[in-house]
């Protein structure tokens, strides 16, 4: 049997087990950074866009290229805890994300959804986030299905640069 190693995933797994700070709360924080410092931090954290109440972030461990998430700045666990304007902003950004991903990657379709709670598949419990995943016919190849490993033809930094430009223009 062949072994495929994904050492970059260990950091994420270890942080979850250690009870590390919520990755969405960390990405949402701005502190006392200057605009230039914030832009550098956003790039490092893969934050593509900051709205009034929510932000768009690339998934560090994507299912496919362009897999992004939309999360509120506030640490809220479920839809019932979200006021209507917050939900409206999430959906507006989902619409913008669909357009940006369609224009950049020309996918055959999308998976857009929420995983609320561990039993529903939430990798980060307690902080609601909407996944926007571009999909192509045949993208679930044998390596993903059998080897539980993703093959991504593009580095996250390249994806970030492409999508950052589109979100900047749409603002």
TAQUI-V70354 format. One line per field, one symbol per residue. ss: DSSP state (2 for helix, 1 for strand, 0 for the rest). phi: phi as a letter, one per 40 degrees, with the letter a starting at -180 (. if undefined). burial: 1 if it has 9 or more other ideal C-beta (glycine too) atoms within 8 Angstrom, else 0. Layout:
ss: ???
phi: ???
burial: ???
//
This chain:
ss: 000000222222222220000022222200000022222222222011110001111100000000011111000000222002222222222222222222222000111111000222000000001111111000000222222000000002222222222222220
phi: .cbbbbcccddcccccccgcddcccccccbfbccdccccccccccgccabccbbbbbcccbccbdgcbbbbccccbcacccbcdcccccdcccccccdccccccbfccaabbabbbgdccgccbcgbdaccbbcbbdgcccccccccfbcbbcbcdccdddccdccccccc
burial: 000000000001001100000111111100000000010011101111101011111110010111111111000110000100011011001101111111010010011100110000010100111111111100000011001001000001001101110110000
//
